[in-house]
Amino acid sequence: MIAQNACFACLQNQAQKLCSRLCVSDIDIESLLHKARNTPLPPPKIAIDVYGSIAERTGIEDPFFHIKQESMQKAHNIAKALLRTHPAPELEMIEDTGDSIGDTMEDSIEEAPQAQDFRESTGFQKMKLQYKQHFPQARTQAKSPQFNSKFSPQSIAKRLSWAIYVAALGNVIDYGAQDNFSFEQADFALEHLQFAKYDLQAFTQKLQNAKTMLYIADNAGENIFDEVLISSLKTIYPHLHITYATRGAPIINDLTLQDLSHPLASNLKAHCTLLDSGVKSPGFIYEDASGQTQDIYNQADIILSKGMGNFECLHERKDSRLFLLFKVKCDVVATFCDVKKGMMMFIHNHPTQKD
């Protein structure tokens, strides 16, 4: 997605706030942005020079380090409380009943005893409606000779949907695109999430025969929520090898490999391989990734990308393996996607006849 006028204004606002916090006033951000207007680039690509100039001037390579560390702790506390009130739906062993996802999805949701409070909530009713909307043609995928899990399709879909909701909730965290983010004011209620696009069926179908996944991370603290989805994926598909790719250098509050040395992030490596992507922008730009990362990207059976910055850089890469999970945090992306600002998106970025 090419940067628009509003994107330049947003980047300038971000930079000015950071300069103010660091007590720096002699960096000509406007000139940097003016030069960038002559080249069609996505906003995250432009952000490299903007934040790089601030780091060079101040000598502070990672001005958001303490914010990221604090984000880990706060995200951990929120996720811990969330999982107490909204525990993981149980996975049921596959049975040769002939039932299909289309036939049994709603029944399996209603029968989960540990989710009684959630079943009665408005959020659950929305989730149930989304199952009906997004599984209209799922009757043929109930059991397949190549099905890659010992659990029933309906319980897998239910568990994955829950985990995707939790992972999406983590994308609320953002000190870049959102003007005044704070953990205290942010809405971390699972039942309040609304998806404008929810390609769960395509995701579960792609996972059935997948052996490798590339999971492209976004912000620090968000990894706590990502861990819930990743651990669920490994429980359902124990032979799925997951690579979790971070940014290649500090920029805003995006997650780096160094950030994952935080004690609260230590469990993540039990479920996946950690990777420094080499990408220095707050969005995954394939051409800027390391050779190793490009190889992993090319060979992955399925790719899951988190965050709006990654969407801005990846949406033009139409690929049947690619899924984008993010919150719409600005008017430009809302207009581009033709959805309301604040909505969640879970998009299968596959090629279409228009591409």
C-alpha positions as CSV (number, residue, x, y, z in Angstrom):
1,M,0.0,0.0,0.0
2,I,1.6,3.3,-1.1
3,A,1.8,6.1,1.4
4,Q,-0.8,8.8,1.1
5,N,-0.8,12.4,2.4
6,A,-2.4,11.2,5.7
7,C,0.4,8.7,6.1
8,F,3.1,11.4,5.9
9,A,1.2,13.5,8.4
10,C,0.9,10.4,10.7
11,L,4.7,9.7,10.5
12,Q,5.5,13.3,11.2
13,N,3.3,13.3,14.2
14,Q,4.8,10.0,15.5
15,A,8.3,11.4,15.1
16,Q,7.5,14.7,16.7
17,K,6.1,13.0,19.8
18,L,9.2,10.8,20.1
19,C,11.5,13.8,19.7
20,S,9.6,15.6,22.4
21,R,9.9,12.7,24.7
22,L,13.6,12.5,24.0
23,C,14.0,16.3,24.3
24,V,15.3,16.6,20.8
25,S,14.3,19.6,18.6
26,D,16.8,19.9,15.8
27,I,15.8,17.0,13.5
28,D,14.3,18.1,10.2
29,I,11.7,15.3,9.9
30,E,9.7,17.3,7.4
31,S,12.6,17.3,4.9
32,L,13.0,13.6,5.3
33,L,9.3,13.0,4.5
34,H,9.4,15.5,1.6
35,K,12.1,13.5,-0.1
36,A,10.1,10.3,0.4
37,R,7.1,11.7,-1.4
38,N,8.9,11.4,-4.7
39,T,9.1,7.6,-4.4
40,P,6.0,5.3,-4.2
41,L,6.7,3.4,-0.9
42,P,4.6,1.9,1.8
43,P,4.5,3.8,5.1
44,P,6.7,1.3,7.0
45,K,9.5,1.6,4.5
46,I,9.5,5.4,4.9
47,A,9.6,5.0,8.7
48,I,13.1,3.4,8.5
49,D,14.7,6.8,7.7
50,V,12.5,8.7,10.0
51,Y,13.2,6.7,13.1
52,G,16.8,6.0,12.0
53,S,17.5,9.7,11.9
54,I,16.2,10.1,15.5
55,A,18.4,7.1,16.7
56,E,21.4,8.6,15.0
57,R,20.9,12.1,16.4
58,T,20.3,10.9,20.0
59,G,22.5,7.8,20.1
60,I,19.6,5.8,21.4
61,E,19.1,2.8,19.2
62,D,16.0,1.5,20.9
63,P,14.1,4.5,22.5
64,F,11.0,2.2,23.1
65,F,13.0,-0.4,25.0
66,H,11.5,0.2,28.4
67,I,8.0,0.6,26.9
68,K,8.4,-2.8,25.3
69,Q,9.6,-4.4,28.5
70,E,6.7,-2.9,30.3
71,S,4.3,-4.0,27.5
72,M,5.4,-7.6,28.1
73,Q,4.4,-7.4,31.8
74,K,1.1,-5.7,31.2
75,A,0.2,-8.0,28.3
76,H,1.1,-11.0,30.4
77,N,-1.2,-9.8,33.2
78,I,-4.1,-9.1,30.8
79,A,-3.7,-12.4,29.0
80,K,-3.5,-14.3,32.3
81,A,-6.8,-12.8,33.4
82,L,-8.4,-13.3,30.0
83,L,-7.6,-17.0,30.0
84,R,-9.2,-17.4,33.4
85,T,-12.5,-16.0,32.2
86,H,-12.3,-17.4,28.6
87,P,-10.4,-20.7,28.8
88,A,-9.4,-22.7,25.8
89,P,-12.3,-24.8,24.3
90,E,-11.6,-28.5,24.7
91,L,-10.3,-30.5,21.7
92,E,-12.3,-33.7,21.0
93,M,-10.7,-36.8,19.6
94,I,-11.9,-37.5,16.0
95,E,-14.7,-40.1,15.7
96,D,-15.9,-41.9,12.7
97,T,-19.5,-40.4,12.9
98,G,-19.7,-38.9,9.5
99,D,-20.5,-35.5,11.0
100,S,-19.3,-32.4,9.2
101,I,-18.3,-29.0,10.4
102,G,-21.4,-27.6,8.8
103,D,-23.7,-30.0,10.7
104,T,-22.0,-30.0,14.2
105,M,-20.3,-26.6,14.6
106,E,-23.0,-24.9,16.5
107,D,-23.7,-28.0,18.6
108,S,-20.1,-28.4,19.6
109,I,-19.9,-24.7,20.6
110,E,-23.0,-25.0,22.8
111,E,-21.8,-28.1,24.6
112,A,-18.5,-26.7,26.0
113,P,-19.1,-26.6,29.8
114,Q,-16.1,-24.5,30.6
115,A,-17.3,-21.7,28.4
116,Q,-20.7,-21.1,29.9
117,D,-20.2,-17.5,30.8
118,F,-18.8,-16.7,27.4
119,R,-21.7,-18.6,25.6
120,E,-24.1,-16.2,27.3
121,S,-22.2,-13.1,26.2
122,T,-22.8,-10.8,23.3
123,G,-19.3,-11.6,22.0
124,F,-20.0,-15.3,21.9
125,Q,-23.2,-14.7,19.9
126,K,-21.1,-12.7,17.4
127,M,-18.6,-15.6,17.2
128,K,-21.4,-18.1,16.6
129,L,-22.8,-15.9,13.9
130,Q,-19.4,-15.7,12.2
131,Y,-19.2,-19.5,12.2
132,K,-22.5,-19.6,10.3
133,Q,-21.3,-17.0,7.9
134,H,-17.9,-18.4,7.2
135,F,-18.6,-22.1,7.1
136,P,-21.4,-22.3,4.5
137,Q,-19.5,-24.8,2.3
138,A,-17.6,-26.8,5.0
139,R,-19.7,-30.0,4.8
140,T,-17.1,-31.8,2.6
141,Q,-14.1,-31.2,4.8
142,A,-15.2,-33.1,7.9
143,K,-12.9,-36.0,7.4
144,S,-10.2,-36.4,4.8
145,P,-7.7,-39.2,4.2
146,Q,-5.0,-36.5,4.6
147,F,-6.4,-34.8,7.7
148,N,-3.4,-33.8,9.7
149,S,-4.8,-34.0,13.3
150,K,-6.2,-36.6,15.7
151,F,-8.9,-34.1,16.8
152,S,-12.4,-33.6,15.3
153,P,-12.7,-30.9,12.6
154,Q,-15.5,-29.1,14.6
155,S,-13.5,-28.9,17.8
156,I,-10.4,-27.8,15.8
157,A,-12.4,-25.0,14.2
158,K,-13.7,-23.9,17.6
159,R,-10.3,-24.0,19.3
160,L,-8.6,-22.1,16.4
161,S,-11.3,-19.5,16.3
162,W,-10.9,-18.9,20.1
163,A,-7.1,-18.7,19.7
164,I,-7.3,-16.3,16.7
165,Y,-9.6,-14.0,18.7
166,V,-7.0,-14.0,21.5
167,A,-4.1,-13.4,19.1
168,A,-6.1,-10.6,17.4
169,L,-6.7,-9.0,20.7
170,G,-2.9,-8.6,21.1
171,N,-2.9,-6.4,18.0
172,V,-4.6,-3.7,20.0
173,I,-1.1,-2.9,21.3
174,D,0.5,-0.2,19.2
175,Y,2.5,2.9,20.0
176,G,2.9,3.9,16.3
177,A,-0.4,4.0,14.3
178,Q,-2.5,4.8,17.3
179,D,-2.1,8.4,18.6
180,N,-2.5,7.8,22.3
181,F,-2.3,4.2,23.1
182,S,-2.3,3.1,26.8
183,F,-2.9,-0.3,28.3
184,E,-5.2,1.2,30.9
185,Q,-7.5,2.7,28.3
186,A,-7.4,0.0,25.6
187,D,-10.3,-2.4,25.2
188,F,-9.0,-5.9,25.8
189,A,-12.4,-7.5,26.1
190,L,-12.6,-10.6,23.9
191,E,-16.3,-10.3,23.4
192,H,-16.0,-6.8,22.0
193,L,-13.9,-7.9,19.0
194,Q,-15.6,-7.5,15.6
195,F,-14.2,-9.0,12.4
196,A,-15.1,-7.4,9.1
197,K,-13.4,-10.3,7.3
198,Y,-12.9,-13.8,8.9
199,D,-11.3,-16.4,6.7
200,L,-11.2,-19.2,9.2
201,Q,-12.4,-21.9,6.9
202,A,-9.5,-21.3,4.4
203,F,-7.1,-21.2,7.3
204,T,-8.1,-24.6,8.7
205,Q,-8.1,-26.1,5.2
206,K,-4.6,-24.9,4.6
207,L,-3.4,-26.2,7.9
208,Q,-4.7,-29.8,7.2
209,N,-1.7,-30.7,5.0
210,A,0.8,-28.0,6.2
211,K,4.2,-29.1,7.6
212,T,5.8,-25.6,8.0
213,M,4.4,-22.2,9.0
214,L,6.0,-18.8,9.0
215,Y,4.4,-16.6,11.7
216,I,5.4,-12.9,11.2
217,A,5.3,-11.0,14.5
218,D,4.4,-7.4,15.1
219,N,4.6,-5.6,18.4
220,A,6.2,-6.3,21.8
221,G,3.7,-7.6,24.2
222,E,1.6,-8.9,21.4
223,N,3.8,-12.0,21.4
224,I,2.2,-13.0,24.7
225,F,-1.1,-13.3,22.8
226,D,0.6,-14.9,19.8
227,E,1.8,-17.6,22.1
228,V,-1.7,-18.7,22.8
229,L,-2.4,-19.2,19.1
230,I,1.0,-20.9,18.5
231,S,0.6,-23.3,21.4
232,S,-2.9,-24.2,20.1
233,L,-1.6,-24.8,16.6
234,K,1.1,-27.1,18.1
235,T,-1.4,-29.0,20.2
236,I,-3.6,-29.6,17.2
237,Y,-0.8,-30.2,14.7
238,P,2.2,-31.4,16.7
239,H,4.2,-32.0,13.5
240,L,3.7,-28.4,12.2
241,H,7.1,-26.6,12.4
242,I,6.5,-22.9,13.2
243,T,9.0,-20.2,12.7
244,Y,8.3,-16.9,14.5
245,A,9.9,-14.0,12.7
246,T,10.7,-10.7,14.5
247,R,12.0,-7.4,13.2
248,G,15.7,-7.2,12.4
249,A,16.3,-4.0,14.3
250,P,14.5,-1.8,16.9
251,I,11.8,0.5,15.5
252,I,8.9,1.9,17.4
253,N,7.6,-0.8,19.7
254,D,7.9,-3.6,17.2
255,L,9.2,-6.9,18.5
256,T,12.9,-7.9,18.1
257,L,14.7,-11.1,18.9
258,Q,16.4,-9.3,21.8
259,D,13.0,-8.4,23.3
260,L,12.2,-12.1,23.4
261,S,14.9,-12.6,26.1
262,H,12.3,-11.1,28.5
263,P,11.5,-13.9,31.1
264,L,7.8,-13.7,30.2
265,A,8.6,-14.5,26.6
266,S,10.6,-17.6,27.4
267,N,7.8,-20.1,26.8
268,L,7.5,-19.1,23.2
269,K,10.6,-20.9,22.1
270,A,9.1,-24.2,23.4
271,H,6.6,-24.0,20.6
272,C,8.5,-22.5,17.7
273,T,11.8,-21.5,16.2
274,L,12.6,-17.8,16.7
275,L,14.0,-15.8,13.8
276,D,15.5,-12.4,13.2
277,S,13.9,-11.5,9.9
278,G,16.4,-8.9,9.0
279,V,13.6,-6.5,8.2
280,K,14.2,-3.0,9.8
281,S,10.8,-1.5,9.0
282,P,7.6,-1.8,11.1
283,G,6.2,-3.9,8.3
284,F,7.5,-7.0,6.6
285,I,9.1,-6.1,3.3
286,Y,10.2,-9.3,1.6
287,E,13.0,-7.7,-0.4
288,D,14.5,-6.3,2.8
289,A,14.5,-9.7,4.6
290,S,17.6,-11.7,5.1
291,G,18.3,-14.6,2.7
292,Q,17.5,-17.1,5.4
293,T,14.1,-15.4,6.0
294,Q,13.3,-15.3,2.3
295,D,14.1,-19.0,2.0
296,I,11.8,-19.8,4.9
297,Y,9.1,-17.6,3.4
298,N,9.4,-19.2,0.0
299,Q,9.3,-22.8,1.4
300,A,6.6,-22.3,4.1
301,D,3.3,-24.2,3.5
302,I,1.4,-21.4,5.3
303,I,2.2,-17.9,6.3
304,L,0.4,-15.9,9.1
305,S,1.2,-12.2,9.3
306,K,0.2,-10.1,12.3
307,G,-0.4,-6.4,12.4
308,M,-1.4,-3.5,10.1
309,G,2.2,-2.6,9.2
310,N,2.7,-6.1,7.8
311,F,-0.6,-5.8,5.9
312,E,0.5,-2.5,4.3
313,C,3.6,-4.3,3.0
314,L,2.2,-7.7,2.2
315,H,-1.3,-7.2,0.8
316,E,0.0,-6.9,-2.8
317,R,1.8,-10.2,-2.5
318,K,-1.2,-12.3,-3.5
319,D,-0.4,-15.8,-2.3
320,S,-2.7,-18.7,-1.4
321,R,-0.4,-19.5,1.6
322,L,-0.7,-16.0,3.1
323,F,-3.1,-14.9,5.9
324,L,-3.2,-11.4,7.4
325,L,-4.5,-10.8,10.9
326,F,-4.7,-7.2,12.1
327,K,-6.8,-4.4,13.6
328,V,-7.7,-1.5,11.3
329,K,-6.1,1.4,13.2
330,C,-6.3,4.3,10.8
331,D,-8.6,6.0,8.3
332,V,-6.4,5.3,5.4
333,V,-6.4,1.6,5.8
334,A,-10.1,1.6,6.7
335,T,-10.9,3.4,3.4
336,F,-8.5,1.0,1.5
337,C,-10.2,-2.0,3.0
338,D,-13.7,-0.5,2.8
339,V,-14.4,-1.2,6.5
340,K,-14.8,0.8,9.7
341,K,-11.8,1.9,11.6
342,G,-11.4,-0.3,14.7
343,M,-12.6,-3.5,13.0
344,M,-10.5,-6.7,13.0
345,M,-9.5,-8.4,9.7
346,F,-8.5,-12.0,9.1
347,I,-7.8,-12.2,5.4
348,H,-6.8,-15.0,3.1
349,N,-4.6,-13.1,0.7
350,H,-5.0,-15.5,-2.1
351,P,-5.0,-14.5,-5.8
352,T,-8.3,-13.7,-7.4
353,Q,-9.6,-13.3,-10.9
354,K,-9.0,-9.6,-10.7
355,D,-5.3,-10.0,-9.8
